[in-house]
Amino acid sequence: MTLEKRSLSALSEALVELERGFDGLPAHEAELSSSEFGRLRSVLLELARRLHDNFPYPHPLYAGQMLTPPHPVARTAYALAQWINPNNHALDGGRATSALEKIAVGEIAAMFGWREQLGHVTSGGTMANLEALWLAGRLAAGKTVLASAQAHYTHSRLSEVLGLAFESVPTDALGRMDANALEQRLARGAVGTVVATLGTTSTGSLDPLPRVLALAKKYGARVHVDAAYGGYFGLAANLEPYARECYDALREADSIAIDPHKHGLQPYGCGVILFRDPSLGRFYKHDSPYTYFSSGELHLGEITLECSRPGAASAALWATQQMFPLVRGGPFARGLESCLRAARALYIQLARDARWRMVFEPELDIVVWAPREKSASATSARSRELFAAAARKDLHLALATLPRALLEPHWDGIEWDSSGVTVLRSCLLKPEHEGWVPRIVALLDEAERNP
Ligand SMILES: *Cc1c(COP(=O)(O)O)cnc(C)c1O
């Protein structure tokens, strides 16, 4: 595998430029001594060897979990900011990166059609959802949070942490929240918030957001959209009509969580939470005795649950969006379109082959399928074997366990001797995957024939 290195020369040049900004200060020795350098070098080489113990995430034959390499611009921007190590908790911890955070978050909000919002960078999707559910609880104390049975498992856990009642809504045969079941539950009352997922983590299914919004409005509930994985796909020009409607409805949500560290080319440690109503900032206000410069406007430290936060994450997000603006028709949007085509191509090729049972066509860029076996338990066992056999051929897939209710409408003539089935799952999150689908199919074929 070859790793990108050219960006390192731009990083060196940018470091010199960064240094120039602090030229007026009295000199102090910052360089490593020869012996320190020697130790650093050998520790780093040892680390490189230890890092061999990973699947090759940046390579297109890694088509397993939602793991993508950050773009070089994100990686180098993050590294550059580390020489200063700003803390976006407050303005005097990181003036420049606080300003960059506001710009970058504003650009993400604008992608959803929001001009005004309350939002910020978090350490990831879990924290972003935590903030949404925390405010959901403040706004509707004692009421229940609903999410689909295929929603991310952290919603029920976070509700527990926050002391909120949580119930899950069944999904339909396509892994989407069942709108009729949702309405029945809403009609029974005492629901504060419905969490709709745009892009479920296991199958990439899209909850029927226009229906969810209409029902929530009718019954007086808020809608939080967990778009941690799928949030960027509204930029793609090749969505199916159903998906397009879901993304077009996103602007009506009360809050949105999105993970730039999934489909936004960022290193880990980058989620975003957005609230449509900026006045919700009143709930975050605190007066810590260490609070920094105060200003009329709430600073970032006053609108986050986390205290210290890496300014470098916002530097990387801003730099990436400078290079890849979040616009339809641009290179970033075209990358997402490639991912959608890759998933559809993989689905079509596998669906033609009688050795596989498919589930449903991919809504985004995740494909799930399973070997055709007589029973549910044999399918699970064979999926695990194939997962390992493919890895030995350098094709890295993932496994997912799906409930019988989701699979049964699609699978004829199978003996149901277990309630869940382990299936193969592939997340085609890199635009390069499009060109690699034939190789992926060929390696899977080989793994199946001679493991
Ligand atoms: C990944 C994911 C999360 C959790 O986000 P982290 O960044 O891993 O904390 C939540 N919801 C969905 C839909 C996800 O795909």
The ligand as an SDF file (V2000), in Angstrom:
LIG
                    3D

 15 15  0  0  0  0  0  0  0  0999 V2000
  -21.5960    6.5360   13.6770 C   0  0  0  0  0  0  0  0  0  0  0  0
  -22.9510    6.8850   14.0530 C   0  0  0  0  0  0  0  0  0  0  0  0
  -23.2320    7.4160   15.3240 C   0  0  0  0  0  0  0  0  0  0  0  0
  -22.1800    7.5490   16.3860 C   0  0  0  0  0  0  0  0  0  0  0  0
  -21.2360    8.5020   16.0270 O   0  0  0  0  0  0  0  0  0  0  0  0
  -19.7330    8.4810   16.6070 P   0  0  0  0  0  0  0  0  0  0  0  0
  -19.0720    9.5410   15.8020 O   0  0  0  0  0  0  0  0  0  0  0  0
  -19.1960    7.1030   16.3470 O   0  0  0  0  0  0  0  0  0  0  0  0
  -19.8010    8.7960   18.0460 O   0  0  0  0  0  0  0  0  0  0  0  0
  -24.5360    7.7940   15.6020 C   0  0  0  0  0  0  0  0  0  0  0  0
  -25.4960    7.6300   14.6850 N   0  0  0  0  0  0  0  0  0  0  0  0
  -25.2790    7.1170   13.4620 C   0  0  0  0  0  0  0  0  0  0  0  0
  -26.3980    6.9880   12.4910 C   0  0  0  0  0  0  0  0  0  0  0  0
  -23.9890    6.7150   13.1050 C   0  0  0  0  0  0  0  0  0  0  0  0
  -23.7640    6.1810   11.8970 O   0  0  0  0  0  0  0  0  0  0  0  0
  1  2  1  0
  2  3  1  0
  2 14  2  0
  3  4  1  0
  3 10  2  0
  4  5  1  0
  5  6  1  0
  6  7  2  0
  6  8  1  0
  6  9  1  0
 10 11  1  0
 11 12  2  0
 12 13  1  0
 12 14  1  0
 14 15  1  0
M  END
$$$$
